[in-house]
Amino acid sequence: MEVPGMVKNKMWRELAVFFIFLVVGMGLSIPQALGLKIPNPTKAIEAIFKPLSDLLKLK
């Protein structure tokens, strides 16, 4: 519904962001609908920020 209006108004950045969110949403919902196990993103976030958190706690 929004896409024709964005193309008509030449809102290319907004259109790109719209499609990024659309692809991410479909990429997460289709495997879930098929009953596939989706990895928890929290573990990846913890792995990235845990060393930084430990570094900031040092005094």
Biopython code that builds the backbone (N, CA, C, O; Angstrom):
import numpy as np
from Bio.PDB.StructureBuilder import StructureBuilder

atoms = [
    (1, "MET", "N", (0.811, -1.192, 0.000)),
    (1, "MET", "CA", (0.000, 0.000, 0.000)),
    (1, "MET", "C", (0.857, 1.260, 0.000)),
    (1, "MET", "O", (0.564, 2.212, -0.724)),
    (2, "GLU", "N", (1.916, 1.270, 0.809)),
    (2, "GLU", "CA", (2.739, 2.472, 0.889)),
    (2, "GLU", "C", (3.704, 2.607, -0.277)),
    (2, "GLU", "O", (4.111, 3.715, -0.628)),
    (3, "VAL", "N", (4.072, 1.477, -0.878)),
    (3, "VAL", "CA", (5.129, 1.479, -1.892)),
    (3, "VAL", "C", (4.804, 2.377, -3.087)),
    (3, "VAL", "O", (5.663, 3.167, -3.477)),
    (4, "PRO", "N", (3.618, 2.302, -3.690)),
    (4, "PRO", "CA", (3.368, 3.185, -4.845)),
    (4, "PRO", "C", (3.503, 4.670, -4.503)),
    (4, "PRO", "O", (4.000, 5.453, -5.312)),
    (5, "GLY", "N", (3.063, 5.050, -3.310)),
    (5, "GLY", "CA", (3.191, 6.449, -2.905)),
    (5, "GLY", "C", (4.640, 6.865, -2.717)),
    (5, "GLY", "O", (5.023, 7.984, -3.060)),
    (6, "MET", "N", (5.445, 5.960, -2.172)),
    (6, "MET", "CA", (6.863, 6.265, -1.984)),
    (6, "MET", "C", (7.580, 6.388, -3.326)),
    (6, "MET", "O", (8.429, 7.262, -3.504)),
    (7, "VAL", "N", (7.238, 5.515, -4.265)),
    (7, "VAL", "CA", (7.859, 5.585, -5.592)),
    (7, "VAL", "C", (7.429, 6.868, -6.295)),
    (7, "VAL", "O", (8.248, 7.550, -6.910)),
    (8, "LYS", "N", (6.147, 7.192, -6.204)),
    (8, "LYS", "CA", (5.622, 8.397, -6.857)),
    (8, "LYS", "C", (6.293, 9.651, -6.312)),
    (8, "LYS", "O", (6.601, 10.575, -7.064)),
    (9, "ASN", "N", (6.519, 9.679, -4.991)),
    (9, "ASN", "CA", (7.141, 10.845, -4.361)),
    (9, "ASN", "C", (8.666, 10.759, -4.325)),
    (9, "ASN", "O", (9.323, 11.615, -3.734)),
    (10, "LYS", "N", (9.226, 9.732, -4.954)),
    (10, "LYS", "CA", (10.673, 9.526, -5.036)),
    (10, "LYS", "C", (11.327, 9.497, -3.653)),
    (10, "LYS", "O", (12.361, 10.125, -3.428)),
    (11, "MET", "N", (10.715, 8.770, -2.750)),
    (11, "MET", "CA", (11.233, 8.619, -1.388)),
    (11, "MET", "C", (12.106, 7.359, -1.344)),
    (11, "MET", "O", (11.724, 6.352, -0.748)),
    (12, "TRP", "N", (13.279, 7.425, -1.980)),
    (12, "TRP", "CA", (14.107, 6.240, -2.185)),
    (12, "TRP", "C", (14.687, 5.707, -0.882)),
    (12, "TRP", "O", (14.722, 4.493, -0.683)),
    (13, "ARG", "N", (15.140, 6.580, 0.007)),
    (13, "ARG", "CA", (15.695, 6.106, 1.285)),
    (13, "ARG", "C", (14.629, 5.419, 2.130)),
    (13, "ARG", "O", (14.867, 4.353, 2.698)),
    (14, "GLU", "N", (13.464, 6.033, 2.207)),
    (14, "GLU", "CA", (12.374, 5.442, 2.965)),
    (14, "GLU", "C", (11.957, 4.102, 2.371)),
    (14, "GLU", "O", (11.636, 3.166, 3.102)),
    (15, "LEU", "N", (11.963, 4.014, 1.052)),
    (15, "LEU", "CA", (11.624, 2.771, 0.363)),
    (15, "LEU", "C", (12.653, 1.681, 0.676)),
    (15, "LEU", "O", (12.291, 0.523, 0.881)),
    (16, "ALA", "N", (13.924, 2.053, 0.713)),
    (16, "ALA", "CA", (14.976, 1.085, 1.051)),
    (16, "ALA", "C", (14.803, 0.580, 2.481)),
    (16, "ALA", "O", (14.912, -0.621, 2.728)),
    (17, "VAL", "N", (14.535, 1.478, 3.419)),
    (17, "VAL", "CA", (14.330, 1.075, 4.813)),
    (17, "VAL", "C", (13.086, 0.203, 4.933)),
    (17, "VAL", "O", (13.084, -0.777, 5.679)),
    (18, "PHE", "N", (12.039, 0.550, 4.211)),
    (18, "PHE", "CA", (10.814, -0.245, 4.212)),
    (18, "PHE", "C", (11.105, -1.681, 3.780)),
    (18, "PHE", "O", (10.652, -2.629, 4.423)),
    (19, "PHE", "N", (11.860, -1.842, 2.694)),
    (19, "PHE", "CA", (12.165, -3.183, 2.204)),
    (19, "PHE", "C", (13.114, -3.934, 3.133)),
    (19, "PHE", "O", (13.020, -5.156, 3.253)),
    (20, "ILE", "N", (14.022, -3.223, 3.787)),
    (20, "ILE", "CA", (14.901, -3.881, 4.762)),
    (20, "ILE", "C", (14.072, -4.460, 5.896)),
    (20, "ILE", "O", (14.249, -5.619, 6.271)),
    (21, "PHE", "N", (13.169, -3.656, 6.442)),
    (21, "PHE", "CA", (12.305, -4.153, 7.522)),
    (21, "PHE", "C", (11.404, -5.285, 7.037)),
    (21, "PHE", "O", (11.153, -6.240, 7.772)),
    (22, "LEU", "N", (10.923, -5.181, 5.816)),
    (22, "LEU", "CA", (10.072, -6.227, 5.252)),
    (22, "LEU", "C", (10.835, -7.546, 5.135)),
    (22, "LEU", "O", (10.314, -8.598, 5.504)),
    (23, "VAL", "N", (12.052, -7.494, 4.631)),
    (23, "VAL", "CA", (12.858, -8.707, 4.468)),
    (23, "VAL", "C", (13.226, -9.301, 5.822)),
    (23, "VAL", "O", (13.162, -10.518, 5.994)),
    (24, "VAL", "N", (13.610, -8.470, 6.782)),
    (24, "VAL", "CA", (13.945, -8.970, 8.121)),
    (24, "VAL", "C", (12.716, -9.603, 8.765)),
    (24, "VAL", "O", (12.804, -10.683, 9.349)),
    (25, "GLY", "N", (11.583, -8.941, 8.661)),
    (25, "GLY", "CA", (10.352, -9.484, 9.236)),
    (25, "GLY", "C", (9.949, -10.804, 8.615)),
    (25, "GLY", "O", (9.555, -11.732, 9.321)),
    (26, "MET", "N", (10.045, -10.895, 7.306)),
    (26, "MET", "CA", (9.709, -12.155, 6.639)),
    (26, "MET", "C", (10.732, -13.231, 6.963)),
    (26, "MET", "O", (10.386, -14.402, 7.121)),
    (27, "GLY", "N", (11.997, -12.829, 7.062)),
    (27, "GLY", "CA", (13.048, -13.785, 7.390)),
    (27, "GLY", "C", (12.895, -14.377, 8.777)),
    (27, "GLY", "O", (13.332, -15.501, 9.024)),
    (28, "LEU", "N", (12.284, -13.638, 9.680)),
    (28, "LEU", "CA", (12.041, -14.152, 11.030)),
    (28, "LEU", "C", (10.711, -14.890, 11.141)),
    (28, "LEU", "O", (10.606, -15.866, 11.883)),
    (29, "SER", "N", (9.703, -14.435, 10.415)),
    (29, "SER", "CA", (8.376, -15.027, 10.587)),
    (29, "SER", "C", (8.175, -16.327, 9.814)),
    (29, "SER", "O", (7.480, -17.222, 10.296)),
    (30, "ILE", "N", (8.757, -16.449, 8.644)),
    (30, "ILE", "CA", (8.560, -17.670, 7.848)),
    (30, "ILE", "C", (9.134, -18.901, 8.545)),
    (30, "ILE", "O", (8.428, -19.903, 8.657)),
    (31, "PRO", "N", (10.381, -18.874, 9.019)),
    (31, "PRO", "CA", (10.878, -20.067, 9.736)),
    (31, "PRO", "C", (10.055, -20.385, 10.984)),
    (31, "PRO", "O", (9.836, -21.553, 11.308)),
    (32, "GLN", "N", (9.603, -19.350, 11.676)),
    (32, "GLN", "CA", (8.788, -19.577, 12.869)),
    (32, "GLN", "C", (7.460, -20.226, 12.485)),
    (32, "GLN", "O", (6.987, -21.125, 13.180)),
    (33, "ALA", "N", (6.862, -19.782, 11.396)),
    (33, "ALA", "CA", (5.598, -20.374, 10.944)),
    (33, "ALA", "C", (5.777, -21.822, 10.505)),
    (33, "ALA", "O", (4.851, -22.626, 10.615)),
    (34, "LEU", "N", (6.957, -22.152, 10.011)),
    (34, "LEU", "CA", (7.240, -23.522, 9.591)),
    (34, "LEU", "C", (7.681, -24.409, 10.753)),
    (34, "LEU", "O", (7.948, -25.597, 10.568)),
    (35, "GLY", "N", (7.754, -23.833, 11.941)),
    (35, "GLY", "CA", (8.117, -24.604, 13.125)),
    (35, "GLY", "C", (9.608, -24.810, 13.292)),
    (35, "GLY", "O", (10.025, -25.669, 14.069)),
    (36, "LEU", "N", (10.423, -24.040, 12.581)),
    (36, "LEU", "CA", (11.870, -24.155, 12.715)),
    (36, "LEU", "C", (12.351, -23.358, 13.922)),
    (36, "LEU", "O", (11.755, -22.344, 14.286)),
    (37, "LYS", "N", (13.423, -23.822, 14.531)),
    (37, "LYS", "CA", (13.968, -23.129, 15.693)),
    (37, "LYS", "C", (14.803, -21.944, 15.222)),
    (37, "LYS", "O", (15.701, -22.090, 14.394)),
    (38, "ILE", "N", (14.495, -20.785, 15.756)),
    (38, "ILE", "CA", (15.204, -19.558, 15.405)),
    (38, "ILE", "C", (16.186, -19.249, 16.533)),
    (38, "ILE", "O", (15.795, -19.256, 17.700)),
    (39, "PRO", "N", (17.457, -18.979, 16.211)),
    (39, "PRO", "CA", (18.423, -18.664, 17.262)),
    (39, "PRO", "C", (18.037, -17.394, 18.016)),
    (39, "PRO", "O", (17.469, -16.462, 17.447)),
    (40, "ASN", "N", (18.353, -17.379, 19.287)),
    (40, "ASN", "CA", (18.052, -16.237, 20.134)),
    (40, "ASN", "C", (19.117, -15.156, 19.924)),
    (40, "ASN", "O", (20.295, -15.419, 20.165)),
    (41, "PRO", "N", (18.742, -13.953, 19.484)),
    (41, "PRO", "CA", (19.741, -12.906, 19.241)),
    (41, "PRO", "C", (20.360, -12.352, 20.520)),
    (41, "PRO", "O", (21.390, -11.680, 20.464)),
    (42, "THR", "N", (19.755, -12.622, 21.660)),
    (42, "THR", "CA", (20.281, -12.115, 22.920)),
    (42, "THR", "C", (21.670, -12.662, 23.202)),
    (42, "THR", "O", (22.518, -11.945, 23.732)),
    (43, "LYS", "N", (21.915, -13.908, 22.862)),
    (43, "LYS", "CA", (23.230, -14.505, 23.106)),
    (43, "LYS", "C", (24.314, -13.800, 22.298)),
    (43, "LYS", "O", (25.419, -13.589, 22.799)),
    (44, "ALA", "N", (24.017, -13.439, 21.073)),
    (44, "ALA", "CA", (24.991, -12.716, 20.251)),
    (44, "ALA", "C", (25.246, -11.324, 20.818)),
    (44, "ALA", "O", (26.385, -10.859, 20.842)),
    (45, "ILE", "N", (24.195, -10.667, 21.269)),
    (45, "ILE", "CA", (24.345, -9.333, 21.849)),
    (45, "ILE", "C", (25.177, -9.404, 23.119)),
    (45, "ILE", "O", (26.041, -8.555, 23.343)),
    (46, "GLU", "N", (24.925, -10.414, 23.958)),
    (46, "GLU", "CA", (25.717, -10.587, 25.176)),
    (46, "GLU", "C", (27.179, -10.845, 24.847)),
    (46, "GLU", "O", (28.063, -10.307, 25.513)),
    (47, "ALA", "N", (27.447, -11.654, 23.841)),
    (47, "ALA", "CA", (28.828, -11.959, 23.467)),
    (47, "ALA", "C", (29.568, -10.710, 23.004)),
    (47, "ALA", "O", (30.776, -10.589, 23.206)),
    (48, "ILE", "N", (28.852, -9.794, 22.391)),
    (48, "ILE", "CA", (29.480, -8.565, 21.902)),
    (48, "ILE", "C", (29.713, -7.573, 23.038)),
    (48, "ILE", "O", (30.786, -6.976, 23.127)),
    (49, "PHE", "N", (28.719, -7.393, 23.906)),
    (49, "PHE", "CA", (28.793, -6.336, 24.899)),
    (49, "PHE", "C", (29.344, -6.769, 26.252)),
    (49, "PHE", "O", (29.688, -5.912, 27.066)),
    (50, "LYS", "N", (29.439, -8.060, 26.520)),
    (50, "LYS", "CA", (29.963, -8.539, 27.807)),
    (50, "LYS", "C", (31.402, -8.081, 28.030)),
    (50, "LYS", "O", (31.698, -7.572, 29.112)),
    (51, "PRO", "N", (32.317, -8.233, 27.062)),
    (51, "PRO", "CA", (33.685, -7.748, 27.294)),
    (51, "PRO", "C", (33.739, -6.240, 27.541)),
    (51, "PRO", "O", (34.524, -5.772, 28.365)),
    (52, "LEU", "N", (32.919, -5.495, 26.839)),
    (52, "LEU", "CA", (32.878, -4.049, 27.047)),
    (52, "LEU", "C", (32.366, -3.725, 28.440)),
    (52, "LEU", "O", (32.898, -2.841, 29.111)),
    (53, "SER", "N", (31.347, -4.429, 28.873)),
    (53, "SER", "CA", (30.805, -4.233, 30.213)),
    (53, "SER", "C", (31.845, -4.561, 31.273)),
    (53, "SER", "O", (32.001, -3.820, 32.244)),
    (54, "ASP", "N", (32.557, -5.666, 31.091)),
    (54, "ASP", "CA", (33.603, -6.041, 32.046)),
    (54, "ASP", "C", (34.713, -5.002, 32.081)),
    (54, "ASP", "O", (35.249, -4.702, 33.148)),
    (55, "LEU", "N", (35.059, -4.457, 30.935)),
    (55, "LEU", "CA", (36.100, -3.441, 30.863)),
    (55, "LEU", "C", (35.682, -2.177, 31.601)),
    (55, "LEU", "O", (36.504, -1.556, 32.276)),
    (56, "LEU", "N", (34.431, -1.795, 31.483)),
    (56, "LEU", "CA", (33.950, -0.583, 32.146)),
    (56, "LEU", "C", (33.800, -0.760, 33.652)),
    (56, "LEU", "O", (33.838, 0.221, 34.394)),
    (57, "LYS", "N", (33.631, -1.994, 34.111)),
    (57, "LYS", "CA", (33.493, -2.247, 35.544)),
    (57, "LYS", "C", (34.828, -2.194, 36.270)),
    (57, "LYS", "O", (34.858, -2.019, 37.488)),
    (58, "LEU", "N", (35.933, -2.342, 35.547)),
    (58, "LEU", "CA", (37.256, -2.304, 36.170)),
    (58, "LEU", "C", (37.556, -0.904, 36.667)),
    (58, "LEU", "O", (37.350, 0.083, 35.960)),
    (59, "LYS", "N", (38.050, -0.833, 37.907)),
    (59, "LYS", "CA", (38.409, 0.482, 38.457)),
    (59, "LYS", "C", (39.707, 0.390, 39.186)),
    (59, "LYS", "O", (40.186, 1.388, 39.723)),
]
sb = StructureBuilder()
sb.init_structure("model")
sb.init_model(0)
sb.init_chain("A")
sb.init_seg("    ")
for serial, (resi, resn, name, xyz) in enumerate(atoms, 1):
    if name == "N":
        sb.init_residue(resn, " ", resi, " ")
    sb.init_atom(name, np.array(xyz, "f"), 0.0, 1.0, " ", f" {name:<3s}", serial, name[0])
structure = sb.get_structure()
